[in-house]
Amino acid sequence: MNIIGVQLILLFFAIFMVYVLYVHWKKQHIPSKVFVVWLIVWFSFTFFVFFPSILQPLIRDLFIIRVMDLGMIGAFMILTYLTIVNNIQIGIHQKEMEELVRKLAIANHQKRKIKRVR
């Protein structure tokens, strides 16, 4: 596959991701600020897909051989960050849910106890 084929695949992927973002923004699953940040990310991604030579000075300074290598390094860094943040948020939600279930169980037990006394 030549470079144009890869660029077209990446372009369609970026368009698909912008569409997914738009749908979730319209359903108010994500706030407007997050929507705008992700739009900037995907439009930047698309720009660099079609003009990779702009990154050549950065690649040369970092001693990286290809633009794709820089993209992969960046992608791994972003995925690692998002995984850590996701795990932290899941832990926080688990604790909140545990506390809520505990409170509901105690309240339910007390209601049953009051009904037995009457």
N, C-alpha and C positions, 0 to 999 in steps of 0.2 A: 504494500500500500504506500503510495507516495504521500508527501507532506500535505497536499491539498485534501486528500481523503481524511487524514487525521484531523485537519483543521475543520472540515465540515462536520465530522462526528462530534468534535468538541463544541462547535457552534450549536448544533442541535441539542446537545446536552445542556449547555448554558441556557438556551431558550426554554427548554423543559423545566429547568430549575427556577427560572424567573416566573414561569407559569404557575408552578407549585407554590412559590412564595406568594404570588398574587392571590391565588385561591385561598390560602390560609390567612392572608391579611384581610381579604373581604369577609371571611367568616369570623374575623376578630380573634383568631388563635394566636396571632403575633402582633405586638404593638407597631405603630408606624415607624418609630425610630429603628427598630430591629429590621423592619422591612426595607428601609432606606439603606441601612448598612449592608444588608445582603445584596441589594440591587447594585450598590457600588462594587462589591466584591465580584459579582458575576459579570458586570460590564467591564471591569478591569481584566478579569480572566479572559473574556472574549477579545479585548483589545490586544493583550499580550499573546494570545494564540495567533492572531494575524500579523502582529508586528514583534516577533521575538527578538529581532536585532536590537531593539531598544534596551534590552537587558544585558547586552554584551559587555558594557563596562563593569557592571556589577559582577557578572560571571567571571570576568578576567581578574578582578580584585579578590574574589573569594577562591580562586584557583579551581573552579569547577569547569569541567570539560564541555558539557552541553547545557542548553536551556532546559531541556527535559529533566536533567539531574537536579537543577535548581527547583523546578516545579515539584519534583518528588520529595525533596528535602522539606520544602515549605508545606506540602500536603501532609507529610508525616508529623511535622511539628503541630499543625493545626488539629489534626486528628487526635494526637496525644493530649493536647490541651482540652479539647472538647470531651474526650473520654474521662479525664480527671474531673472536670466540672460536672459532667453528667453523673458520675459516681457519687460525688459530694452531694448533689441535689437529691439523688435517690436515697442516700442515707438520711438526709434531713427529713424527707417526706415519710420515710419508714418510721422514724422516731415520732413524728407528729401523728401518724396514723396509729401507732402503738398507744400513745397517750390518749387519743380520742376513743379507741376501742376500750381501753382500760376504764375511762370515765363512764362510757355508756354501759359497760358491764356492771360497774358498781352501782350506777343509777338504776339499772334494771333489777339488780339484786335487791336494792333497798325498796323498790316498788313492790316486788313480790313479797318481801318481808312484811311490809305494811299491810298488804292484802291478807296475809295469813293471820295477823294479829286481830283483824277486824272480824 
